[in-house]
């Protein structure tokens, strides 16, 4: 399992962020990318320059965010 320090040390420059809606979002969308085996980055399509927040799978689940909704496997 990753910890907060390890999560933010991961390189996300090549991460592929996806939106749950699958299309253009008028109000802005949360974006999600897998950045490691047990690591995820959560971004905001309205603020593409903002640093994405990073979570373990357990933390993502606790927040009620399901990667499957984004078309990403568990």
DRENPA-3360 file (N, C-alpha, C; in nm, 2 decimals, always signed):
BEGIN
1 = XXXXXXXX = +0.08/-0.12/+0.00/+0.00/+0.00/+0.00/+0.09/+0.12/+0.00 ~ +0.05/+0.22/-0.07/+0.12/+0.35/-0.08/+0.08/+0.43/+0.04 ~ +0.17/+0.53/+0.07/+0.13/+0.63/+0.17/+0.14/+0.77/+0.11 ~ +0.09/+0.87/+0.18/+0.08/+1.00/+0.12/+0.21/+1.05/+0.06 ~ +0.32/+1.03/+0.12/+0.45/+1.07/+0.07/+0.49/+1.00/-0.06 ~ +0.47/+0.87/-0.06/+0.49/+0.79/-0.18/+0.40/+0.83/-0.29 ~ +0.28/+0.85/-0.27/+0.18/+0.89/-0.37/+0.23/+1.01/-0.45 ~ +0.27/+1.11/-0.37/+0.31/+1.24/-0.43/+0.45/+1.23/-0.50;
9 = XXXXXXXX = +0.52/+1.13/-0.47/+0.65/+1.11/-0.54/+0.63/+1.04/-0.68 ~ +0.52/+0.98/-0.70/+0.49/+0.92/-0.83/+0.49/+1.02/-0.95 ~ +0.55/+0.99/-1.06/+0.54/+1.07/-1.18/+0.41/+1.05/-1.25 ~ +0.33/+1.16/-1.26/+0.21/+1.15/-1.33/+0.21/+1.22/-1.47 ~ +0.32/+1.26/-1.52/+0.33/+1.33/-1.64/+0.27/+1.25/-1.76 ~ +0.27/+1.12/-1.76/+0.21/+1.05/-1.86/+0.07/+0.99/-1.83 ~ +0.02/+1.03/-1.72/-0.11/+0.97/-1.67/-0.22/+1.01/-1.77 ~ -0.31/+0.92/-1.79/-0.43/+0.95/-1.88/-0.55/+0.97/-1.79;
17 = XXXXXXXX = -0.59/+1.09/-1.78/-0.71/+1.13/-1.70/-0.84/+1.11/-1.78 ~ -0.94/+1.05/-1.72/-1.07/+1.03/-1.78/-1.18/+1.09/-1.70 ~ -1.29/+1.13/-1.77/-1.41/+1.19/-1.70/-1.51/+1.08/-1.69 ~ -1.59/+1.08/-1.58/-1.70/+0.98/-1.57/-1.81/+1.00/-1.67 ~ -1.83/+1.12/-1.72/-1.94/+1.14/-1.81/-1.91/+1.10/-1.95 ~ -1.78/+1.09/-1.98/-1.74/+1.05/-2.11/-1.75/+1.15/-2.22 ~ -1.79/+1.27/-2.19/-1.80/+1.37/-2.29/-1.77/+1.51/-2.23 ~ -1.81/+1.61/-2.30/-1.78/+1.75/-2.25/-1.87/+1.78/-2.13;
25 = XXXXXXXX = -1.81/+1.84/-2.03/-1.88/+1.87/-1.91/-1.90/+2.02/-1.90 ~ -2.02/+2.07/-1.89/-2.04/+2.21/-1.88/-2.01/+2.28/-1.75 ~ -2.02/+2.21/-1.64/-1.99/+2.26/-1.51/-1.86/+2.22/-1.46 ~ -1.78/+2.15/-1.53/-1.66/+2.09/-1.49/-1.67/+1.95/-1.44 ~ -1.57/+1.87/-1.45/-1.58/+1.73/-1.41/-1.46/+1.69/-1.33 ~ -1.48/+1.60/-1.25/-1.37/+1.53/-1.18/-1.31/+1.44/-1.28 ~ -1.18/+1.43/-1.28/-1.11/+1.34/-1.37/-1.02/+1.25/-1.28 ~ -1.00/+1.13/-1.33/-0.93/+1.02/-1.26/-0.83/+0.95/-1.34;
33 = XXXXXXXX = -0.72/+0.92/-1.29/-0.62/+0.84/-1.36/-0.55/+0.74/-1.26 ~ -0.53/+0.62/-1.31/-0.45/+0.53/-1.23/-0.30/+0.57/-1.25 ~ -0.24/+0.58/-1.14/-0.09/+0.62/-1.14/+0.00/+0.52/-1.08 ~ -0.06/+0.40/-1.04/+0.02/+0.30/-0.98/-0.08/+0.18/-0.94 ~ -0.02/+0.07/-0.89/-0.10/-0.04/-0.86/-0.21/-0.01/-0.76 ~ -0.18/+0.07/-0.66/-0.27/+0.11/-0.56/-0.27/+0.26/-0.54 ~ -0.27/+0.33/-0.66/-0.26/+0.47/-0.65/-0.34/+0.54/-0.76 ~ -0.41/+0.65/-0.73/-0.50/+0.72/-0.82/-0.47/+0.87/-0.81;
41 = XXXXXXXX = -0.49/+0.94/-0.92/-0.48/+1.09/-0.91/-0.62/+1.14/-0.95 ~ -0.67/+1.24/-0.88/-0.80/+1.30/-0.90/-0.78/+1.44/-0.93 ~ -0.83/+1.48/-1.05/-0.81/+1.62/-1.10/-0.95/+1.69/-1.12 ~ -0.94/+1.81/-1.18/-1.06/+1.89/-1.21/-1.04/+1.94/-1.35 ~ -1.13/+1.91/-1.44/-1.12/+1.95/-1.58/-1.13/+2.10/-1.59 ~ -1.19/+2.17/-1.50/-1.20/+2.32/-1.50/-1.07/+2.39/-1.46 ~ -0.99/+2.31/-1.39/-0.86/+2.36/-1.34/-0.75/+2.27/-1.38 ~ -0.72/+2.26/-1.51/-0.62/+2.16/-1.56/-0.48/+2.19/-1.51;
49 = XXXXXXXX = -0.45/+2.31/-1.47/-0.31/+2.34/-1.41/-0.30/+2.31/-1.27 ~ -0.41/+2.28/-1.20/-0.40/+2.25/-1.06/-0.34/+2.11/-1.04 ~ -0.26/+2.10/-0.93/-0.20/+1.97/-0.90/-0.31/+1.87/-0.86 ~ -0.33/+1.76/-0.92/-0.43/+1.66/-0.88/-0.40/+1.60/-0.74 ~ -0.51/+1.57/-0.67/-0.50/+1.51/-0.54/-0.47/+1.36/-0.57 ~ -0.41/+1.29/-0.48/-0.37/+1.15/-0.49/-0.42/+1.07/-0.38 ~ -0.47/+0.95/-0.42/-0.54/+0.86/-0.32/-0.49/+0.72/-0.34 ~ -0.50/+0.64/-0.24/-0.49/+0.49/-0.25/-0.63/+0.44/-0.29;
57 = XXXXXXXX = -0.64/+0.32/-0.33/-0.77/+0.26/-0.37/-0.86/+0.26/-0.25 ~ -0.81/+0.23/-0.13/-0.89/+0.23/-0.01/-0.94/+0.37/+0.02 ~ -0.86/+0.47/+0.01/-0.91/+0.61/+0.03/-1.01/+0.65/-0.07 ~ -0.99/+0.61/-0.20/-1.09/+0.64/-0.31/-1.22/+0.58/-0.28 ~ -1.22/+0.45/-0.23/-1.34/+0.38/-0.20/-1.41/+0.45/-0.08 ~ -1.33/+0.49/+0.02/-1.39/+0.55/+0.14/-1.46/+0.69/+0.10 ~ -1.41/+0.75/-0.01/-1.47/+0.88/-0.05/-1.59/+0.85/-0.14 ~ -1.62/+0.72/-0.17/-1.73/+0.69/-0.26/-1.71/+0.71/-0.41;
65 = XXXXXXXX = -1.58/+0.71/-0.45/-1.54/+0.72/-0.59/-1.51/+0.59/-0.64 ~ -1.58/+0.55/-0.74/-1.57/+0.41/-0.80/-1.49/+0.43/-0.94 ~ -1.37/+0.38/-0.95/-1.30/+0.39/-1.08/-1.38/+0.33/-1.20 ~ -1.46/+0.23/-1.17/-1.54/+0.17/-1.28/-1.63/+0.27/-1.35 ~ -1.68/+0.36/-1.27/-1.76/+0.47/-1.33/-1.69/+0.55/-1.43 ~ -1.56/+0.55/-1.42/-1.47/+0.63/-1.51/-1.42/+0.54/-1.63 ~ -1.47/+0.41/-1.63/-1.42/+0.32/-1.73/-1.28/+0.26/-1.69 ~ -1.24/+0.27/-1.57/-1.11/+0.22/-1.52/-1.14/+0.10/-1.43;
73 = XX = -1.06/+0.00/-1.45/-1.07/-0.12/-1.37/-1.03/-0.10/-1.23 ~ -1.08/-0.19/-1.14/-1.05/-0.18/-1.00/-0.90/-0.20/-0.97;
% end
